[in-house]
Amino acid sequence: IAGITQAPTSQILAAGRRMTLRCTQDMRHNAMYWYRQDLGLGLRLIHYSNTAGTTGKGEVPDGYSVSRANTDDFPLTLASAVPSQTSVYFCASSPASYNEQFFGPGTRLTVL
Amino acid sequence: GQNIDQPTEMTATEGAIVQINCTYQTSGFNGLFWYQQHAGEAPTFLSYNVLDGLEEKGRFSSFLSRSKGYSYLLLKELQMKDSASYLCAVRDSNYQLIWGAGTKLIIKP
């Protein structure tokens, strides 16, 4: 079934640990995005990639890194997790940056 | 700064009509999106406006006035399954989406 998958579904992590959230899409979309969603706030863009091999910083990039080695995968890494990174993380993709975005099911991350 | 404003919560009755407003101030404008998000789920695309006027799609319609920095989402013949959060997002001059905090719509029988 075409779409976007994210893993893990949820995770509890000790502060200071390294964590990679995985995102894979099979729609051959060029653009991919990582957002975090916190209660009372709108979705905030962490990093994005307009095409394989390129990445850019969003509104809240500090403490996160991404890579885009191929079209399908866009992993998000927390190098040293902190409690303020407790959030729901959504990966999204779109055919191009000017199209609507399609979202994955999300990863609920708790940092203790 | 960039800002998207929506009411936090609205309540409506099954079978009725509800209008969810969105006002925005952004650096540039390249379109406005509405998404629906059920609790615990991912946002799903509802509508897109880039020119002034009304876009109709079944029970849902979306209106845009660029001069007023204003949009609304109109939901007709409300059903219980329409209980969800509705997110307004504006694509800015960098082609990034700026999101409102969402409006939680509660439908009562």
Interface residues (C-beta under 8 A of the other chain):
Chain A: G40 L41 G42 L43 R44 L45 Y48 G58 F90 S97 Y98 E100 Q101 F102 F103 G104 P105 G106
Chain B: I4 N30 G31 F33 E41 A42 P43 T44 F45 Y48 L87 A89 R91 Y95 Q96 L97 I98 W99 G100 A101 G102
